[in-house]
Amino acid sequence: MGVLGIGRWTIPWGGGAYFRLLPYWLFRLGLRRIQNNGTGCYVFYLHPWELDPCQPRVKGLRWNHRLRHYWGLSRTEHKLRRLLSDFTFSPIKSALVSTS
């Protein structure tokens, strides 16, 4: 999974909730920084349910769980389309084949 080093902290930067919760410009900035480090491959992930803003809501969740699970669902598809136009991605299989 992609990580971003900021000072003494290492922050997960692979996608999922981080992609949904952060503004797109900030996520893109972090990804560009990871790319410029030249450390090799970057793996982005997204759960299929994160593209469904109409999914049923679970009642009784604590506020922080609701926030983490539902925040940004309505914008995820748009953000993903921007990500795919701003960066070049390939299947993970091609990265695994090229490193063996």
DSSP file (Angstrom, degrees, kcal/mol; ACC not computed):
  #  RESIDUE AA STRUCTURE BP1 BP2  ACC     N-H-->O    O-->H-N    N-H-->O    O-->H-N    TCO  KAPPA ALPHA  PHI   PSI    X-CA   Y-CA   Z-CA
    1    1 A M              0   0    0      0, 0.0     2,-0.1     0, 0.0    43,-0.1   0.000 360.0 360.0 360.0 144.0    0.0    0.0    0.0
    2    2 A G        -     0   0    0     41,-1.0    11,-3.7    11,-0.1     2,-0.3  -0.424 360.0-171.9 -69.3 139.6    1.2    3.5   -0.8
    3    3 A V  E     -A   12   0A   0      9,-0.3     2,-0.5    10,-0.2     7,-0.0  -0.962  13.4-146.2-131.4 151.9    2.5    5.6    2.1
    4    4 A L  E     -A   11   0A   0      7,-2.8     7,-2.9    -2,-0.3     2,-0.6  -0.975  11.4-142.9-120.7 124.0    3.4    9.2    2.3
    5    5 A G  E     +A   10   0A   0     -2,-0.5     2,-0.5     5,-0.2     5,-0.2  -0.772  22.0 174.2 -88.1 121.5    6.2   10.4    4.6
    6    6 A I  E >   -A    9   0A   0      3,-2.5     3,-2.2    -2,-0.6     2,-0.2  -0.933  64.7 -53.5-127.3 106.6    5.5   13.8    6.2
    7    7 A G  T 3  S-     0   0    0     -2,-0.5     0, 0.0     1,-0.3     0, 0.0  -0.466 121.5 -19.6  62.1-127.4    8.2   14.7    8.7
    8    8 A R  T 3  S+     0   0    0     -2,-0.2     2,-0.3    -3,-0.1    -1,-0.3   0.428 121.8  92.8 -91.7   1.7    8.5   11.8   11.1
    9    9 A W  E <   -A    6   0A   0     -3,-2.2    -3,-2.5     2,-0.0     2,-0.5  -0.710  59.3-154.9 -98.0 146.9    5.1   10.4   10.3
   10   10 A T  E     -A    5   0A   0     -2,-0.3    -5,-0.2    -5,-0.2    -2,-0.0  -0.984  18.2-165.5-117.4 117.5    4.2    7.8    7.7
   11   11 A I  E     -A    4   0A   0     -7,-2.9    -7,-2.8    -2,-0.5     2,-0.1  -0.886  24.8-115.1-110.5 129.7    0.6    8.2    6.5
   12   12 A P  E     +A    3   0A   0      0, 0.0    -9,-0.3     0, 0.0   -10,-0.1  -0.402  37.2 171.9 -58.7 134.5   -1.3    5.5    4.5
   13   13 A W        +     0   0    0    -11,-3.7   -10,-0.2    -2,-0.1     3,-0.1  -0.218  37.6 111.3-141.0  43.8   -2.0    6.9    1.1
   14   14 A G  S    S-     0   0    0      1,-0.3    31,-2.3   -12,-0.2     2,-0.4   0.663  77.9-103.6 -98.9 -16.9   -3.4    4.0   -0.9
   15   15 A G  B >  S+b   45   0B   0     29,-0.2     3,-1.4   -13,-0.1     4,-0.4  -0.986  76.8  95.5 133.9-145.7   -7.0    4.9   -1.4
   16   16 A G  T 3> S-     0   0    0     29,-1.9     4,-2.0    -2,-0.4     3,-0.3  -0.280 107.9  -2.7  57.4-132.5  -10.2    3.8    0.3
   17   17 A A  H 3> S+     0   0    0      1,-0.2     4,-3.3     2,-0.2     5,-0.3   0.849 134.4  58.8 -61.3 -35.4  -11.3    6.1    3.1
   18   18 A Y  H <> S+     0   0    0     -3,-1.4     4,-1.8     1,-0.2    -1,-0.2   0.912 108.0  46.7 -60.5 -41.0   -8.3    8.3    2.7
   19   19 A F  H  4 S+     0   0    0     -4,-0.4    -2,-0.2    -3,-0.3    -1,-0.2   0.899 117.2  43.0 -67.3 -41.3   -9.3    8.9   -0.9
   20   20 A R  H  < S+     0   0    0     -4,-2.0    -2,-0.2     1,-0.2    -1,-0.2   0.885 117.3  44.6 -72.3 -39.3  -12.9    9.7    0.0
   21   21 A L  H  < S+     0   0    0     -4,-3.3    -2,-0.2    -5,-0.2    -3,-0.2   0.825 101.9  71.3 -80.0 -32.7  -12.2   11.8    3.1
   22   22 A L  S  < S-     0   0    0     -4,-1.8     2,-0.1    -5,-0.3     0, 0.0  -0.539  92.6-101.8 -85.3 149.6   -9.4   14.0    1.7
   23   23 A P    >>  -     0   0    0      0, 0.0     4,-2.1     0, 0.0     3,-0.6  -0.413  34.4-118.5 -62.8 146.6  -10.0   16.8   -0.8
   24   24 A Y  H 3> S+     0   0    0      1,-0.2     4,-3.0     2,-0.2     5,-0.3   0.897 111.7  57.0 -57.4 -43.2   -8.9   15.6   -4.3
   25   25 A W  H 3> S+     0   0    0      1,-0.2     4,-2.0     2,-0.2    -1,-0.2   0.862 109.2  46.7 -58.6 -35.8   -6.2   18.3   -4.7
   26   26 A L  H <> S+     0   0    0     -3,-0.6     4,-2.4     2,-0.2    -1,-0.2   0.904 111.9  49.1 -73.3 -41.7   -4.6   17.1   -1.5
   27   27 A F  H  X S+     0   0    0     -4,-2.1     4,-2.4     2,-0.2    -2,-0.2   0.928 112.8  48.7 -61.9 -44.1   -4.7   13.4   -2.4
   28   28 A R  H  X S+     0   0    0     -4,-3.0     4,-2.7     2,-0.2     5,-0.2   0.907 109.7  52.3 -62.0 -42.7   -3.2   14.3   -5.9
   29   29 A L  H  X S+     0   0    0     -4,-2.0     4,-2.0    -5,-0.3    -1,-0.2   0.924 110.9  47.3 -59.1 -45.8   -0.5   16.3   -4.3
   30   30 A G  H  X S+     0   0    0     -4,-2.4     4,-2.1     1,-0.2    -1,-0.2   0.899 111.7  50.0 -63.1 -41.0    0.5   13.4   -2.0
   31   31 A L  H  X S+     0   0    0     -4,-2.4     4,-2.6     2,-0.2    -2,-0.2   0.898 109.0  51.6 -66.6 -40.0    0.4   10.9   -4.9
   32   32 A R  H  X S+     0   0    0     -4,-2.7     4,-2.4     1,-0.2    -1,-0.2   0.895 109.3  51.3 -62.0 -38.4    2.7   13.2   -7.0
   33   33 A R  H  X S+     0   0    0     -4,-2.0     4,-0.9     2,-0.2    -2,-0.2   0.907 109.5  49.3 -64.9 -41.1    5.1   13.4   -4.0
   34   34 A I  H ><>S+     0   0    0     -4,-2.1     3,-0.7     1,-0.2     5,-0.6   0.924 111.4  50.1 -62.8 -44.0    5.1    9.6   -3.8
   35   35 A Q  H ><5S+     0   0    0     -4,-2.6     3,-1.4     1,-0.2    -2,-0.2   0.900 107.4  53.7 -60.3 -41.8    5.8    9.4   -7.5
   36   36 A N  H 3<5S+     0   0    0     -4,-2.4    -1,-0.2     1,-0.3    -2,-0.2   0.682  94.1  70.3 -70.7 -17.4    8.7   11.9   -7.3
   37   37 A N  T <<5S-     0   0    0     -4,-0.9    -1,-0.3    -3,-0.7    -2,-0.2   0.739  94.4-143.1 -69.4 -21.5   10.3    9.8   -4.6
   38   38 A G  T < 5 +     0   0    0     -3,-1.4    -3,-0.1    -4,-0.5    -2,-0.1   0.800  52.2 141.2  66.0  29.5   11.1    7.2   -7.2
   39   39 A T      < -     0   0    0     -5,-0.6     2,-0.5     1,-0.2    -1,-0.1   0.447  61.5-113.6 -85.7   1.5   10.5    4.3   -4.9
   40   40 A G  S    S+     0   0    0     -5,-0.2    -1,-0.2     2,-0.0    -2,-0.1  -0.893  70.6  25.2 113.2-134.6    8.8    2.2   -7.5
   41   41 A C        -     0   0    0     -2,-0.5     2,-0.4    -3,-0.1    -2,-0.0  -0.304  52.0-156.7 -78.0 152.6    5.2    1.0   -7.6
   42   42 A Y        -     0   0    0    -40,-0.1     2,-0.6    -2,-0.1   -28,-0.0  -0.999   7.9-153.9-126.2 129.7    2.2    2.6   -6.1
   43   43 A V        -     0   0    0     -2,-0.4   -41,-1.0     2,-0.0     2,-0.4  -0.922   8.5-168.4-109.0 121.7   -0.9    0.6   -5.4
   44   44 A F        -     0   0    0     -2,-0.6     2,-0.3   -43,-0.1   -29,-0.2  -0.875   8.4-173.4-104.6 139.2   -4.2    2.3   -5.3
   45   45 A Y  B     +b   15   0B   0    -31,-2.3   -29,-1.9    -2,-0.4     2,-0.3  -0.963  12.6 176.3-133.2 153.8   -7.3    0.5   -3.9
   46   46 A L        -     0   0    0     -2,-0.3     5,-0.0   -31,-0.2    -2,-0.0  -0.948  28.1-127.4-151.9 131.4  -11.0    1.3   -3.7
   47   47 A H    >   -     0   0    0     -2,-0.3     3,-1.7     1,-0.1     4,-0.3  -0.587  23.4-124.0 -77.6 142.5  -13.7   -1.0   -2.4
   48   48 A P  G >  S+     0   0    0      0, 0.0     3,-1.8     0, 0.0    -1,-0.1   0.857 110.0  60.6 -54.6 -36.9  -16.7   -1.4   -4.8
   49   49 A W  G >  S+     0   0    0      1,-0.3     3,-1.6     2,-0.2     6,-0.2   0.732  89.3  71.9 -65.7 -19.2  -19.2   -0.2   -2.2
   50   50 A E  G <  S+     0   0    0     -3,-1.7    -1,-0.3     1,-0.3    26,-0.2   0.587  93.0  56.3 -73.4  -7.2  -17.3    3.1   -2.1
   51   51 A L  G <  S+     0   0    0     -3,-1.8    -1,-0.3    -4,-0.3    -2,-0.2   0.286  90.9  83.0-101.0   8.1  -18.8    3.9   -5.5
   52   52 A D    X   +     0   0    0     -3,-1.6     3,-1.4     1,-0.1    -1,-0.1  -0.807  46.0 172.8-117.6  90.2  -22.4    3.4   -4.4
   53   53 A P  T 3  S+     0   0    0      0, 0.0    21,-0.1     0, 0.0    -1,-0.1   0.649  79.9  59.9 -70.3 -12.6  -23.8    6.6   -2.7
   54   54 A C  T 3  S+     0   0    0     19,-0.1     3,-0.1     2,-0.0    -2,-0.0   0.253  74.7 132.6 -98.2  12.2  -27.2    4.9   -2.5
   55   55 A Q    <   -     0   0    0     -3,-1.4    -6,-0.0    -6,-0.2     0, 0.0  -0.267  69.7 -89.6 -62.7 150.9  -26.2    2.0   -0.4
   56   56 A P        -     0   0    0      0, 0.0     2,-0.4     0, 0.0    -1,-0.1  -0.309  41.7-126.1 -60.5 143.3  -28.3    1.2    2.6
   57   57 A R        -     0   0    0     -3,-0.1     2,-0.5    13,-0.0     9,-0.0  -0.771  14.9-129.4 -94.5 135.1  -27.3    3.0    5.8
   58   58 A V    >   -     0   0    0     -2,-0.4     3,-0.7     8,-0.0     2,-0.2  -0.723  25.3-135.3 -83.8 125.9  -26.7    1.0    8.9
   59   59 A K  T 3  S+     0   0    0     -2,-0.5    -1,-0.0     1,-0.2     0, 0.0  -0.508  79.3  29.7 -81.1 149.0  -28.7    2.4   11.9
   60   60 A G  T 3  S+     0   0    0      1,-0.3    -1,-0.2    -2,-0.2     2,-0.2   0.528  77.2 146.3  85.7   7.0  -27.1    2.9   15.3
   61   61 A L    <   -     0   0    0     -3,-0.7    -1,-0.3     1,-0.1     2,-0.0  -0.487  55.3-106.5 -74.2 146.3  -23.5    3.5   14.2
   62   62 A R    >>  -     0   0    0     -2,-0.2     4,-2.3     1,-0.1     3,-0.5  -0.355  35.0-107.5 -64.8 155.6  -21.4    5.8   16.3
   63   63 A W  H 3> S+     0   0    0      1,-0.2     4,-2.6     2,-0.2     5,-0.2   0.854 118.5  52.3 -56.6 -39.7  -20.8    9.2   14.6
   64   64 A N  H 3> S+     0   0    0      1,-0.2     4,-2.2     2,-0.2    -1,-0.2   0.845 110.0  48.3 -69.9 -32.0  -17.2    8.4   13.8
   65   65 A H  H <> S+     0   0    0     -3,-0.5     4,-2.1     2,-0.2     5,-0.2   0.889 112.1  49.6 -72.2 -39.2  -18.0    5.1   12.1
   66   66 A R  H  X>S+     0   0    0     -4,-2.3     4,-2.9     2,-0.2     5,-0.5   0.933 112.1  48.8 -62.0 -45.3  -20.7    6.8   10.1
   67   67 A L  H  X5S+     0   0    0     -4,-2.6     4,-1.9     1,-0.2    -2,-0.2   0.949 113.0  46.2 -58.9 -50.8  -18.3    9.5    9.0
   68   68 A R  H  <5S+     0   0    0     -4,-2.2    -1,-0.2     1,-0.2    -2,-0.2   0.845 120.8  38.5 -63.4 -34.7  -15.6    7.0    8.1
   69   69 A H  H  <5S+     0   0    0     -4,-2.1    -2,-0.2    -5,-0.1    -1,-0.2   0.857 128.0  25.4 -87.6 -36.4  -18.0    4.8    6.1
   70   70 A Y  H ><5S+     0   0    0     -4,-2.9     3,-1.7    -5,-0.2     4,-0.3   0.671  85.9 111.9-107.1 -19.0  -20.3    7.2    4.4
   71   71 A W  T 3<<S+     0   0    0     -4,-1.9   -51,-0.0    -5,-0.5    -4,-0.0  -0.356  90.0   6.2 -62.8 129.7  -18.4   10.5    4.0
   72   72 A G  T >> S+     0   0    0     -2,-0.1     3,-1.3   -51,-0.1     4,-1.0   0.448  84.0 127.8  83.9   1.7  -17.6   11.4    0.4
   73   73 A L  H X> S+     0   0    0     -3,-1.7     3,-0.6     1,-0.3     4,-0.5   0.882  72.2  55.2 -58.5 -38.0  -19.6    8.5   -1.2
   74   74 A S  H 34 S+     0   0    0     -4,-0.3    -1,-0.3     1,-0.2     4,-0.2   0.697 114.5  40.3 -70.4 -16.9  -21.4   10.9   -3.5
   75   75 A R  H <> S+     0   0    0     -3,-1.3     4,-2.4     2,-0.1    -1,-0.2   0.501  89.0  91.6-106.1  -6.5  -18.1   12.3   -4.8
   76   76 A T  H <X S+     0   0    0     -4,-1.0     4,-2.7    -3,-0.6     5,-0.2   0.899  84.9  49.9 -62.1 -44.5  -16.0    9.1   -5.1
   77   77 A E  H  X S+     0   0    0     -4,-0.5     4,-2.5     1,-0.2    -1,-0.2   0.936 112.7  47.4 -61.7 -44.8  -16.8    8.3   -8.7
   78   78 A H  H  > S+     0   0    0     -4,-0.2     4,-2.1     1,-0.2    -1,-0.2   0.924 113.4  48.4 -61.1 -44.4  -16.0   11.8   -9.9
   79   79 A K  H  X S+     0   0    0     -4,-2.4     4,-2.5     1,-0.2    -1,-0.2   0.891 110.5  51.7 -63.9 -39.4  -12.7   11.8   -7.9
   80   80 A L  H  X S+     0   0    0     -4,-2.7     4,-2.6     2,-0.2    -2,-0.2   0.916 108.0  51.6 -64.3 -43.1  -11.8    8.4   -9.3
   81   81 A R  H  X S+     0   0    0     -4,-2.5     4,-1.3     1,-0.2    -1,-0.2   0.904 111.4  48.0 -60.4 -41.1  -12.4    9.6  -12.9
   82   82 A R  H  X S+     0   0    0     -4,-2.1     4,-2.1     2,-0.2     3,-0.2   0.918 110.5  51.5 -64.4 -43.0  -10.1   12.6  -12.2
   83   83 A L  H  X S+     0   0    0     -4,-2.5     4,-1.8     1,-0.2    -2,-0.2   0.920 109.1  50.2 -59.5 -44.4   -7.5   10.3  -10.7
   84   84 A L  H  < S+     0   0    0     -4,-2.6    -1,-0.2     1,-0.2    -2,-0.2   0.754 114.0  45.1 -69.4 -23.6   -7.6    8.1  -13.8
   85   85 A S  H  < S+     0   0    0     -4,-1.3    -1,-0.2    -3,-0.2    -2,-0.2   0.755 114.6  47.7 -88.2 -25.0   -7.2   11.1  -16.1
   86   86 A D  H  < S+     0   0    0     -4,-2.1     2,-0.3    -5,-0.1    -2,-0.2   0.730 118.2  33.7 -85.3 -23.4   -4.4   12.7  -14.0
   87   87 A F  S  < S-     0   0    0     -4,-1.8     2,-0.5    -5,-0.2    -1,-0.0  -0.887  75.6-121.7-131.9 159.1   -2.3    9.6  -13.6
   88   88 A T        -     0   0    0     -2,-0.3     2,-0.3    -3,-0.0    -3,-0.1  -0.901  33.3-178.9-102.8 128.2   -1.4    6.4  -15.6
   89   89 A F        -     0   0    0     -2,-0.5     3,-0.0    -5,-0.2    -5,-0.0  -0.852   8.5-172.2-122.0 158.9   -2.2    3.1  -13.9
   90   90 A S        -     0   0    0     -2,-0.3     5,-0.1     0, 0.0    -2,-0.0  -0.948  40.8 -78.0-142.2 163.2   -1.7   -0.5  -14.9
   91   91 A P    >>  -     0   0    0      0, 0.0     3,-1.0     0, 0.0     4,-0.9  -0.295  40.3-120.6 -61.5 147.6   -2.8   -3.8  -13.5
   92   92 A I  H 3> S+     0   0    0      1,-0.3     4,-2.2     2,-0.2     3,-0.3   0.800 109.2  70.0 -60.8 -28.2   -0.8   -5.0  -10.5
   93   93 A K  H 3> S+     0   0    0      1,-0.2     4,-2.4     2,-0.2    -1,-0.3   0.890  94.5  54.1 -57.4 -40.6    0.1   -8.1  -12.5
   94   94 A S  H <> S+     0   0    0     -3,-1.0     4,-1.8     1,-0.2    -1,-0.2   0.867 108.6  48.7 -64.8 -34.7    2.3   -6.0  -14.8
   95   95 A A  H  X S+     0   0    0     -4,-0.9     4,-1.0    -3,-0.3    -1,-0.2   0.891 111.9  49.0 -70.0 -38.9    4.2   -4.6  -11.9
   96   96 A L  H  X S+     0   0    0     -4,-2.2     4,-0.6     1,-0.2     3,-0.3   0.881 111.5  49.1 -68.5 -37.7    4.8   -8.0  -10.3
   97   97 A V  H >< S+     0   0    0     -4,-2.4     3,-0.8     1,-0.2    -1,-0.2   0.896 109.1  52.4 -67.7 -40.1    6.0   -9.5  -13.6
   98   98 A S  H 3< S+     0   0    0     -4,-1.8    -1,-0.2     1,-0.2    -2,-0.2   0.698 109.8  49.2 -72.4 -18.2    8.4   -6.6  -14.2
   99   99 A T  H 3<        0   0    0     -4,-1.0    -1,-0.2    -3,-0.3    -2,-0.2   0.530 360.0 360.0 -97.8  -6.7   10.0   -7.1  -10.8
  100  100 A S    <<        0   0    0     -3,-0.8    -1,-0.2    -4,-0.6    -2,-0.1   0.489 360.0 360.0 -92.4 360.0   10.6  -10.8  -10.9
